[in-house]
Structures are given as C-alpha cells and as structure tokens.
Amino acid sequence: MFGKLGTGELILILGIALVIFGPGKLPEVGKAFGKAIGEFKSHANKVSKDIEIDLNDKK
C-alpha cells in the first residue's frame, strides 16, 4: 500500500502535515505516529508467529 511512495509524494504529505499541525506540534505527531507503527509491527509479528506455531502443532 505505502511501498510505492516517491520523494514528491513524501514532500507533499510533509507539507500538508506542516500546514495542519504547525511546526511546533510536528515532532510530537511524528513521534506518536512512529510509536504507533512500531506497536502495529510488533503485534503483527506476534500474531504471525502464533499462527505459525498453531499450524506446526496441527501437523
């Protein structure tokens, strides 16, 4: 989904975020977004490992 974002698209997204949140809030928003992505990846990996363990147990 997000794998094909180019430099132009990223600059546009950053510009829109800067206008919406302002320069003071942008670091806080970035930190919160990064933390949310990290937690999502962590949970997705855990679910994936749990499914793999269940499939191996059924064999």
PDB file of N, CA, C and O in Angstrom:
ATOM      1  N   MET A   1       0.816  -1.186   0.000  1.00  0.00           N
ATOM      2  CA  MET A   1       0.000   0.000   0.000  1.00  0.00           C
ATOM      3  C   MET A   1       0.861   1.250   0.000  1.00  0.00           C
ATOM      4  O   MET A   1       0.683   2.120  -0.853  1.00  0.00           O
ATOM      5  N   PHE A   2       1.806   1.359   0.955  1.00  0.00           N
ATOM      6  CA  PHE A   2       2.639   2.546   1.033  1.00  0.00           C
ATOM      7  C   PHE A   2       4.001   2.320   0.399  1.00  0.00           C
ATOM      8  O   PHE A   2       4.857   3.203   0.468  1.00  0.00           O
ATOM      9  N   GLY A   3       4.226   1.183  -0.206  1.00  0.00           N
ATOM     10  CA  GLY A   3       5.531   0.854  -0.722  1.00  0.00           C
ATOM     11  C   GLY A   3       5.957   1.656  -1.926  1.00  0.00           C
ATOM     12  O   GLY A   3       7.150   1.690  -2.227  1.00  0.00           O
ATOM     13  N   LYS A   4       5.062   2.296  -2.624  1.00  0.00           N
ATOM     14  CA  LYS A   4       5.422   2.983  -3.851  1.00  0.00           C
ATOM     15  C   LYS A   4       5.300   4.496  -3.736  1.00  0.00           C
ATOM     16  O   LYS A   4       4.957   5.168  -4.709  1.00  0.00           O
ATOM     17  N   LEU A   5       5.577   5.035  -2.558  1.00  0.00           N
ATOM     18  CA  LEU A   5       5.583   6.484  -2.381  1.00  0.00           C
ATOM     19  C   LEU A   5       6.936   7.025  -2.828  1.00  0.00           C
ATOM     20  O   LEU A   5       7.984   6.546  -2.396  1.00  0.00           O
ATOM     21  N   GLY A   6       6.899   8.019  -3.690  1.00  0.00           N
ATOM     22  CA  GLY A   6       8.126   8.634  -4.151  1.00  0.00           C
ATOM     23  C   GLY A   6       8.468   9.858  -3.320  1.00  0.00           C
ATOM     24  O   GLY A   6       7.759  10.212  -2.378  1.00  0.00           O
ATOM     25  N   THR A   7       9.561  10.489  -3.687  1.00  0.00           N
ATOM     26  CA  THR A   7      10.017  11.671  -2.963  1.00  0.00           C
ATOM     27  C   THR A   7       8.999  12.794  -3.035  1.00  0.00           C
ATOM     28  O   THR A   7       8.752  13.473  -2.038  1.00  0.00           O
ATOM     29  N   GLY A   8       8.408  12.996  -4.197  1.00  0.00           N
ATOM     30  CA  GLY A   8       7.414  14.053  -4.358  1.00  0.00           C
ATOM     31  C   GLY A   8       6.210  13.867  -3.461  1.00  0.00           C
ATOM     32  O   GLY A   8       5.714  14.822  -2.864  1.00  0.00           O
ATOM     33  N   GLU A   9       5.741  12.635  -3.368  1.00  0.00           N
ATOM     34  CA  GLU A   9       4.589  12.346  -2.519  1.00  0.00           C
ATOM     35  C   GLU A   9       4.908  12.568  -1.046  1.00  0.00           C
ATOM     36  O   GLU A   9       4.090  13.102  -0.296  1.00  0.00           O
ATOM     37  N   LEU A  10       6.110  12.152  -0.638  1.00  0.00           N
ATOM     38  CA  LEU A  10       6.507  12.334   0.764  1.00  0.00           C
ATOM     39  C   LEU A  10       6.632  13.818   1.116  1.00  0.00           C
ATOM     40  O   LEU A  10       6.237  14.234   2.205  1.00  0.00           O
ATOM     41  N   ILE A  11       7.174  14.604   0.208  1.00  0.00           N
ATOM     42  CA  ILE A  11       7.282  16.049   0.441  1.00  0.00           C
ATOM     43  C   ILE A  11       5.900  16.673   0.535  1.00  0.00           C
ATOM     44  O   ILE A  11       5.667  17.539   1.379  1.00  0.00           O
ATOM     45  N   LEU A  12       4.985  16.244  -0.321  1.00  0.00           N
ATOM     46  CA  LEU A  12       3.611  16.760  -0.278  1.00  0.00           C
ATOM     47  C   LEU A  12       2.940  16.414   1.051  1.00  0.00           C
ATOM     48  O   LEU A  12       2.297  17.272   1.656  1.00  0.00           O
ATOM     49  N   ILE A  13       3.079  15.183   1.506  1.00  0.00           N
ATOM     50  CA  ILE A  13       2.495  14.763   2.785  1.00  0.00           C
ATOM     51  C   ILE A  13       3.100  15.562   3.930  1.00  0.00           C
ATOM     52  O   ILE A  13       2.375  16.012   4.817  1.00  0.00           O
ATOM     53  N   LEU A  14       4.408  15.744   3.925  1.00  0.00           N
ATOM     54  CA  LEU A  14       5.060  16.526   4.977  1.00  0.00           C
ATOM     55  C   LEU A  14       4.578  17.973   4.957  1.00  0.00           C
ATOM     56  O   LEU A  14       4.351  18.563   6.014  1.00  0.00           O
ATOM     57  N   GLY A  15       4.420  18.548   3.769  1.00  0.00           N
ATOM     58  CA  GLY A  15       3.922  19.917   3.659  1.00  0.00           C
ATOM     59  C   GLY A  15       2.510  20.066   4.195  1.00  0.00           C
ATOM     60  O   GLY A  15       2.208  21.036   4.891  1.00  0.00           O
ATOM     61  N   ILE A  16       1.649  19.118   3.881  1.00  0.00           N
ATOM     62  CA  ILE A  16       0.267  19.154   4.381  1.00  0.00           C
ATOM     63  C   ILE A  16       0.260  19.013   5.907  1.00  0.00           C
ATOM     64  O   ILE A  16      -0.469  19.725   6.597  1.00  0.00           O
ATOM     65  N   ALA A  17       1.075  18.091   6.426  1.00  0.00           N
ATOM     66  CA  ALA A  17       1.150  17.906   7.881  1.00  0.00           C
ATOM     67  C   ALA A  17       1.666  19.172   8.552  1.00  0.00           C
ATOM     68  O   ALA A  17       1.200  19.536   9.632  1.00  0.00           O
ATOM     69  N   LEU A  18       2.621  19.842   7.926  1.00  0.00           N
ATOM     70  CA  LEU A  18       3.163  21.079   8.491  1.00  0.00           C
ATOM     71  C   LEU A  18       2.109  22.165   8.551  1.00  0.00           C
ATOM     72  O   LEU A  18       2.041  22.911   9.527  1.00  0.00           O
ATOM     73  N   VAL A  19       1.278  22.263   7.510  1.00  0.00           N
ATOM     74  CA  VAL A  19       0.215  23.260   7.488  1.00  0.00           C
ATOM     75  C   VAL A  19      -0.853  22.933   8.531  1.00  0.00           C
ATOM     76  O   VAL A  19      -1.338  23.829   9.222  1.00  0.00           O
ATOM     77  N   ILE A  20      -1.221  21.659   8.651  1.00  0.00           N
ATOM     78  CA  ILE A  20      -2.290  21.268   9.568  1.00  0.00           C
ATOM     79  C   ILE A  20      -1.848  21.384  11.026  1.00  0.00           C
ATOM     80  O   ILE A  20      -2.566  21.960  11.843  1.00  0.00           O
ATOM     81  N   PHE A  21      -0.684  20.849  11.358  1.00  0.00           N
ATOM     82  CA  PHE A  21      -0.266  20.766  12.758  1.00  0.00           C
ATOM     83  C   PHE A  21       0.654  21.899  13.189  1.00  0.00           C
ATOM     84  O   PHE A  21       0.764  22.173  14.384  1.00  0.00           O
ATOM     85  N   GLY A  22       1.302  22.552  12.266  1.00  0.00           N
ATOM     86  CA  GLY A  22       2.235  23.616  12.604  1.00  0.00           C
ATOM     87  C   GLY A  22       3.590  23.052  12.980  1.00  0.00           C
ATOM     88  O   GLY A  22       3.707  21.876  13.326  1.00  0.00           O
ATOM     89  N   PRO A  23       4.613  23.890  12.913  1.00  0.00           N
ATOM     90  CA  PRO A  23       5.978  23.393  13.168  1.00  0.00           C
ATOM     91  C   PRO A  23       6.218  22.964  14.615  1.00  0.00           C
ATOM     92  O   PRO A  23       7.094  22.137  14.870  1.00  0.00           O
ATOM     93  N   GLY A  24       5.464  23.503  15.555  1.00  0.00           N
ATOM     94  CA  GLY A  24       5.664  23.132  16.958  1.00  0.00           C
ATOM     95  C   GLY A  24       5.156  21.747  17.303  1.00  0.00           C
ATOM     96  O   GLY A  24       5.763  21.042  18.109  1.00  0.00           O
ATOM     97  N   LYS A  25       4.054  21.356  16.704  1.00  0.00           N
ATOM     98  CA  LYS A  25       3.431  20.058  17.008  1.00  0.00           C
ATOM     99  C   LYS A  25       3.958  18.931  16.133  1.00  0.00           C
ATOM    100  O   LYS A  25       3.771  17.761  16.467  1.00  0.00           O
ATOM    101  N   LEU A  26       4.614  19.254  15.021  1.00  0.00           N
ATOM    102  CA  LEU A  26       5.030  18.227  14.073  1.00  0.00           C
ATOM    103  C   LEU A  26       5.942  17.162  14.691  1.00  0.00           C
ATOM    104  O   LEU A  26       5.739  15.981  14.408  1.00  0.00           O
ATOM    105  N   PRO A  27       6.932  17.509  15.517  1.00  0.00           N
ATOM    106  CA  PRO A  27       7.746  16.450  16.133  1.00  0.00           C
ATOM    107  C   PRO A  27       6.932  15.510  17.029  1.00  0.00           C
ATOM    108  O   PRO A  27       7.180  14.305  17.057  1.00  0.00           O
ATOM    109  N   GLU A  28       5.962  16.067  17.758  1.00  0.00           N
ATOM    110  CA  GLU A  28       5.118  15.228  18.620  1.00  0.00           C
ATOM    111  C   GLU A  28       4.274  14.275  17.774  1.00  0.00           C
ATOM    112  O   GLU A  28       4.132  13.098  18.107  1.00  0.00           O
ATOM    113  N   VAL A  29       3.723  14.787  16.688  1.00  0.00           N
ATOM    114  CA  VAL A  29       2.899  13.959  15.804  1.00  0.00           C
ATOM    115  C   VAL A  29       3.753  12.856  15.177  1.00  0.00           C
ATOM    116  O   VAL A  29       3.323  11.706  15.094  1.00  0.00           O
ATOM    117  N   GLY A  30       4.954  13.207  14.739  1.00  0.00           N
ATOM    118  CA  GLY A  30       5.860  12.212  14.155  1.00  0.00           C
ATOM    119  C   GLY A  30       6.244  11.127  15.142  1.00  0.00           C
ATOM    120  O   GLY A  30       6.296   9.947  14.794  1.00  0.00           O
ATOM    121  N   LYS A  31       6.511  11.531  16.372  1.00  0.00           N
ATOM    122  CA  LYS A  31       6.875  10.558  17.405  1.00  0.00           C
ATOM    123  C   LYS A  31       5.712   9.615  17.692  1.00  0.00           C
ATOM    124  O   LYS A  31       5.901   8.404  17.804  1.00  0.00           O
ATOM    125  N   ALA A  32       4.516  10.171  17.810  1.00  0.00           N
ATOM    126  CA  ALA A  32       3.335   9.341  18.078  1.00  0.00           C
ATOM    127  C   ALA A  32       3.063   8.394  16.909  1.00  0.00           C
ATOM    128  O   ALA A  32       2.715   7.231  17.113  1.00  0.00           O
ATOM    129  N   PHE A  33       3.222   8.893  15.698  1.00  0.00           N
ATOM    130  CA  PHE A  33       2.996   8.050  14.512  1.00  0.00           C
ATOM    131  C   PHE A  33       4.025   6.926  14.446  1.00  0.00           C
ATOM    132  O   PHE A  33       3.680   5.781  14.154  1.00  0.00           O
ATOM    133  N   GLY A  34       5.275   7.249  14.715  1.00  0.00           N
ATOM    134  CA  GLY A  34       6.327   6.227  14.713  1.00  0.00           C
ATOM    135  C   GLY A  34       6.093   5.160  15.771  1.00  0.00           C
ATOM    136  O   GLY A  34       6.307   3.972  15.529  1.00  0.00           O
ATOM    137  N   LYS A  35       5.650   5.597  16.949  1.00  0.00           N
ATOM    138  CA  LYS A  35       5.362   4.646  18.029  1.00  0.00           C
ATOM    139  C   LYS A  35       4.198   3.737  17.648  1.00  0.00           C
ATOM    140  O   LYS A  35       4.232   2.534  17.907  1.00  0.00           O
ATOM    141  N   ALA A  36       3.170   4.314  17.033  1.00  0.00           N
ATOM    142  CA  ALA A  36       2.010   3.518  16.615  1.00  0.00           C
ATOM    143  C   ALA A  36       2.403   2.488  15.554  1.00  0.00           C
ATOM    144  O   ALA A  36       1.960   1.341  15.607  1.00  0.00           O
ATOM    145  N   ILE A  37       3.231   2.896  14.597  1.00  0.00           N
ATOM    146  CA  ILE A  37       3.691   1.961  13.560  1.00  0.00           C
ATOM    147  C   ILE A  37       4.512   0.846  14.194  1.00  0.00           C
ATOM    148  O   ILE A  37       4.357  -0.319  13.827  1.00  0.00           O
ATOM    149  N   GLY A  38       5.381   1.186  15.139  1.00  0.00           N
ATOM    150  CA  GLY A  38       6.194   0.169  15.819  1.00  0.00           C
ATOM    151  C   GLY A  38       5.345  -0.834  16.581  1.00  0.00           C
ATOM    152  O   GLY A  38       5.604  -2.036  16.533  1.00  0.00           O
ATOM    153  N   GLU A  39       4.329  -0.342  17.286  1.00  0.00           N
ATOM    154  CA  GLU A  39       3.441  -1.236  18.019  1.00  0.00           C
ATOM    155  C   GLU A  39       2.647  -2.130  17.068  1.00  0.00           C
ATOM    156  O   GLU A  39       2.444  -3.312  17.344  1.00  0.00           O
ATOM    157  N   PHE A  40       2.204  -1.566  15.955  1.00  0.00           N
ATOM    158  CA  PHE A  40       1.465  -2.359  14.971  1.00  0.00           C
ATOM    159  C   PHE A  40       2.340  -3.476  14.422  1.00  0.00           C
ATOM    160  O   PHE A  40       1.895  -4.618  14.312  1.00  0.00           O
ATOM    161  N   LYS A  41       3.587  -3.152  14.074  1.00  0.00           N
ATOM    162  CA  LYS A  41       4.505  -4.174  13.553  1.00  0.00           C
ATOM    163  C   LYS A  41       4.753  -5.265  14.589  1.00  0.00           C
ATOM    164  O   LYS A  41       4.793  -6.451  14.263  1.00  0.00           O
ATOM    165  N   SER A  42       4.918  -4.846  15.835  1.00  0.00           N
ATOM    166  CA  SER A  42       5.166  -5.805  16.903  1.00  0.00           C
ATOM    167  C   SER A  42       3.999  -6.777  17.057  1.00  0.00           C
ATOM    168  O   SER A  42       4.196  -7.990  17.141  1.00  0.00           O
ATOM    169  N   HIS A  43       2.794  -6.238  17.092  1.00  0.00           N
ATOM    170  CA  HIS A  43       1.609  -7.091  17.232  1.00  0.00           C
ATOM    171  C   HIS A  43       1.397  -7.966  15.999  1.00  0.00           C
ATOM    172  O   HIS A  43       0.997  -9.123  16.123  1.00  0.00           O
ATOM    173  N   ALA A  44       1.659  -7.424  14.817  1.00  0.00           N
ATOM    174  CA  ALA A  44       1.511  -8.210  13.597  1.00  0.00           C
ATOM    175  C   ALA A  44       2.500  -9.375  13.587  1.00  0.00           C
ATOM    176  O   ALA A  44       2.150 -10.484  13.181  1.00  0.00           O
ATOM    177  N   ASN A  45       3.730  -9.128  14.032  1.00  0.00           N
ATOM    178  CA  ASN A  45       4.721 -10.210  14.104  1.00  0.00           C
ATOM    179  C   ASN A  45       4.314 -11.268  15.118  1.00  0.00           C
ATOM    180  O   ASN A  45       4.506 -12.461  14.888  1.00  0.00           O
ATOM    181  N   LYS A  46       3.751 -10.830  16.241  1.00  0.00           N
ATOM    182  CA  LYS A  46       3.315 -11.784  17.266  1.00  0.00           C
ATOM    183  C   LYS A  46       2.185 -12.664  16.746  1.00  0.00           C
ATOM    184  O   LYS A  46       2.188 -13.878  16.950  1.00  0.00           O
ATOM    185  N   VAL A  47       1.219 -12.043  16.072  1.00  0.00           N
ATOM    186  CA  VAL A  47       0.108 -12.815  15.509  1.00  0.00           C
ATOM    187  C   VAL A  47       0.633 -13.794  14.464  1.00  0.00           C
ATOM    188  O   VAL A  47       0.206 -14.948  14.416  1.00  0.00           O
ATOM    189  N   SER A  48       1.553 -13.333  13.634  1.00  0.00           N
ATOM    190  CA  SER A  48       2.124 -14.195  12.605  1.00  0.00           C
ATOM    191  C   SER A  48       2.846 -15.397  13.232  1.00  0.00           C
ATOM    192  O   SER A  48       2.705 -16.524  12.756  1.00  0.00           O
ATOM    193  N   LYS A  49       3.613 -15.155  14.294  1.00  0.00           N
ATOM    194  CA  LYS A  49       4.310 -16.250  14.977  1.00  0.00           C
ATOM    195  C   LYS A  49       3.323 -17.208  15.624  1.00  0.00           C
ATOM    196  O   LYS A  49       3.518 -18.423  15.577  1.00  0.00           O
ATOM    197  N   ASP A  50       2.259 -16.673  16.231  1.00  0.00           N
ATOM    198  CA  ASP A  50       1.245 -17.525  16.852  1.00  0.00           C
ATOM    199  C   ASP A  50       0.562 -18.425  15.821  1.00  0.00           C
ATOM    200  O   ASP A  50       0.311 -19.601  16.083  1.00  0.00           O
ATOM    201  N   ILE A  51       0.269 -17.870  14.661  1.00  0.00           N
ATOM    202  CA  ILE A  51      -0.366 -18.659  13.601  1.00  0.00           C
ATOM    203  C   ILE A  51       0.592 -19.738  13.120  1.00  0.00           C
ATOM    204  O   ILE A  51       0.182 -20.876  12.893  1.00  0.00           O
ATOM    205  N   GLU A  52       1.863 -19.387  12.963  1.00  0.00           N
ATOM    206  CA  GLU A  52       2.847 -20.369  12.519  1.00  0.00           C
ATOM    207  C   GLU A  52       2.981 -21.503  13.529  1.00  0.00           C
ATOM    208  O   GLU A  52       3.073 -22.669  13.145  1.00  0.00           O
ATOM    209  N   ILE A  53       2.992 -21.168  14.823  1.00  0.00           N
ATOM    210  CA  ILE A  53       3.094 -22.193  15.870  1.00  0.00           C
ATOM    211  C   ILE A  53       1.853 -23.096  15.841  1.00  0.00           C
ATOM    212  O   ILE A  53       1.979 -24.314  15.966  1.00  0.00           O
ATOM    213  N   ASP A  54       0.669 -22.518  15.678  1.00  0.00           N
ATOM    214  CA  ASP A  54      -0.555 -23.311  15.620  1.00  0.00           C
ATOM    215  C   ASP A  54      -0.554 -24.240  14.413  1.00  0.00           C
ATOM    216  O   ASP A  54      -0.981 -25.390  14.514  1.00  0.00           O
ATOM    217  N   LEU A  55      -0.079 -23.752  13.277  1.00  0.00           N
ATOM    218  CA  LEU A  55      -0.044 -24.593  12.083  1.00  0.00           C
ATOM    219  C   LEU A  55       0.950 -25.735  12.242  1.00  0.00           C
ATOM    220  O   LEU A  55       0.697 -26.848  11.780  1.00  0.00           O
ATOM    221  N   ASN A  56       2.082 -25.467  12.893  1.00  0.00           N
ATOM    222  CA  ASN A  56       3.071 -26.522  13.120  1.00  0.00           C
ATOM    223  C   ASN A  56       2.564 -27.555  14.137  1.00  0.00           C
ATOM    224  O   ASN A  56       2.904 -28.734  14.037  1.00  0.00           O
ATOM    225  N   ASP A  57       1.767 -27.126  15.098  1.00  0.00           N
ATOM    226  CA  ASP A  57       1.214 -28.054  16.090  1.00  0.00           C
ATOM    227  C   ASP A  57       0.197 -28.991  15.483  1.00  0.00           C
ATOM    228  O   ASP A  57       0.036 -30.116  15.955  1.00  0.00           O
ATOM    229  N   LYS A  58      -0.495 -28.550  14.443  1.00  0.00           N
ATOM    230  CA  LYS A  58      -1.538 -29.371  13.821  1.00  0.00           C
ATOM    231  C   LYS A  58      -0.970 -30.441  12.903  1.00  0.00           C
ATOM    232  O   LYS A  58      -1.690 -31.356  12.504  1.00  0.00           O
ATOM    233  N   LYS A  59       0.303 -30.339  12.565  1.00  0.00           N
ATOM    234  CA  LYS A  59       0.899 -31.324  11.634  1.00  0.00           C
ATOM    235  C   LYS A  59       1.186 -32.616  12.298  1.00  0.00           C
ATOM    236  O   LYS A  59       1.685 -33.541  11.659  1.00  0.00           O
TER     237      LYS A  59
END
